Amino acid sequence: MTVDDTTSGAGDRGTGSGAGSGSGSGSVHPTPHHEVDHTAEPTDDPLAIRLEQLILGAERRYTAFQAARTAGVSMELASRFWRAMGFADIGQAKALTEADVLALRRLAGLVEAGLLSEPMAVQVARSTGQTTARLAEWQIDSFLEGLTEPPEPGMTRTEVTYPLVELLLPELEEFLVYVWRRQLAAATGRVVQAADDEEMVDRRLAVGFADLVGFTRLTRRLEEEELGELVESFETTCADLVAAHGGRLIKTLGDEVLYAADDARTAAEIALRLIDAMTQDETMPALRVGIAFGTVTTRMGDVFGTTVNLASRLTSIAPKDAVLVDGAFAEELIRTGDAPRSEAEAAAAEKESDEPLPYRYGLQPMWQRPVRGLGVVEPWLLSRRTTA
């Protein structure tokens, strides 16, 4: 549902408004329809309107008030849903379609049926809006922009865009639904395997941050295009490795990625492979990784809590091309038999055994040090054991 052409990008966390949209500066409470500050006029550009109709599959027909009334939803609730999805206020402009009316009916219907509370329905709108806004922005900036370069002299981008979108739209839509269903199946599987209801929200996970060293200096030295290519390469490498080895990429922050795993072994393997991949790429700066293990609160695909904060702090003090983990993570590796408590313990155990013990990783206790907001911690340096 495109309410306003100026609305794009992921929504600001906690505000329910799209980044750069006209709704972000106003009150979070909906303005009565007759008092809307009409600062975000829908475009009147003929091609933009044709593209909008192609993508939405319908013509503009309703004002915001008319759409809410047709859907049988209060204007107040409709405004909450639209702003949560990241769309700007449109005032009295006729910018909404039958699809917008149907979306309102569906969300309101879930609330009326008792399947979702009203706050939860708003969260559904916000999480969906933020995720798809980022996806759409990326596709336009990085995908369609390159493909719509005029293939022949004399052709304009305008002449190329419409037929290209017409061809791509059904394929991209089908692919989006496929990936969403796959991700939903995986997430549902993790939830039903939780030990109890509390574990569905507050779970014990391994959380890792991977951070490029000296990125700020690089931004001053590299051209914008070079910097963009470096960030894209870094994020792509991290995303591929995290997914391939059973982790979940939570988010990327340019020079930093946050990932989670259900067990310490998976998180450790991902971290060491990330270090290996970056050191083998001469174009990449050094990498440092911090991992913590413990209770994590999950909300809207993100993770929060002391464990996440600790992983971030460990990353900031980790040596170049190295992985620091907290005591709980080290104990978990020891408990599962993936690492000895010390090399002396490993040597003694292997001496008593006929075959080398299958320790995958080594752990070296580091200096104790105060960590801002978390007290004194004793990090462990994680490495791969050559005898594994």
Sequence and secondary structure as in RCSB ss.txt:
>XXXX:A:sequence
MTVDDTTSGAGDRGTGSGAGSGSGSGSVHPTPHHEVDHTAEPTDDPLAIRLEQLILGAERRYTAFQAARTAGVSM
ELASRFWRAMGFADIGQAKALTEADVLALRRLAGLVEAGLLSEPMAVQVARSTGQTTARLAEWQIDSFLEGLTEP
PEPGMTRTEVTYPLVELLLPELEEFLVYVWRRQLAAATGRVVQAADDEEMVDRRLAVGFADLVGFTRLTRRLEEE
ELGELVESFETTCADLVAAHGGRLIKTLGDEVLYAADDARTAAEIALRLIDAMTQDETMPALRVGIAFGTVTTRM
GDVFGTTVNLASRLTSIAPKDAVLVDGAFAEELIRTGDAPRSEAEAAAAEKESDEPLPYRYGLQPMWQRPVRGLG
VVEPWLLSRRTTA
>XXXX:A:secstr
  S TT  S B TTT SBTT TTTTS SS   GGG          HHHHHHHHHHHSS   B HHHHHHHHT  H
HHHHHHHHHTT    TT   B HHHHHHHHHHHHHHHTTSS HHHHHHHHHHHHHHHHHHHHHIIIIIIHHHTS 
SSTT  HHHHHHHHHHHHHHHHHHHHHHHHHHHHHHHHHHHHTSSSHHHHHEEEEEEEEEEETTHHHHHHHS HH
HHHHHHHHHHHHHHHHHHHTT EEEEE SSEEEEEESSHHHHHHHHHHHHHHHHH TTS  EEEEEEEEEEEEET
TEEESHHHHHHHHHHHH  TTEEEE HHHHHHHHHTTSS S HHHHHHHHHHSSS     EEEEE   EEETTTE
EE  EEEEE TT 
